[in-house]
Amino acid sequence: MFSGIVEGTGIITDIEEQSEHIHWKVQLPKGSEEGLEIGASVSLDGVCLTATNIEDRIIGFDLIQETLQRTTLNERKIGDTVNIERALRYGEEVGGHLVSGHIIATGTIVDITNPMQQSGENTDDTADIQISIPNSFIDYIFEKGYIAIDGISLTIGKVDESAGFYLHIIPETLRRTTLGTKSVGDSVNIEIDSMTQAVVDTVKRVMKKERK
């Protein structure tokens, strides 16, 4: 489990095609490798992966086709940056919300207002980001609800069922994560809050039974 509080960004240093999977090597941000052991879970852009080998700050991960097909990781290349979060430890503060690292869908950025990249500098500007999502998942999206975007715990703003939903991003999140470098048209990994999903699915089942 994770909290959605991204520690920083890592860099993909190598991508190697194996017979039935892809092997990545990722350089973690300084300090994130401390205490990491083979078999530990690490979130890369919100996707829970297992560390398979460790060489200082360079960590290896195996990605199967199911992971590549369901997430944006199939779009990544050597030199790209990804959001990094180590798994939660018992007793740690949960500053965001509980995130499993299991991506439910991918969305598309359709609009960005006041993006950092317009100036090319790290500024104190915020950003309003509009994201479209497949219609089959819109029932799980509601204003002030939790959502994880590329592993980042965020609060949903306005929801428009025909156009997706909006996020209001503070400067620290833009600086610490990959959101500050995103552009219109980019895809993002989406994980719905598990409690929201459970409540919505339960209500749907009850309503379906009552209609019979």
PyMOL commands that set and color helices and strands:
alter all, ss='L'
color gray80, all
select helices_A, chain A and resi 65-70+72-75+116-118+135-140+171-176+178-181+194-211
alter helices_A, ss='H'
color red, helices_A
select strands_A, chain A and resi 8-17+21-27+41-44+47-55+58-64+81-86+105-113+127-132+146-149+152-160+164-169+187-192
alter strands_A, ss='S'
color yellow, strands_A
deselect
rebuild
show_as cartoon
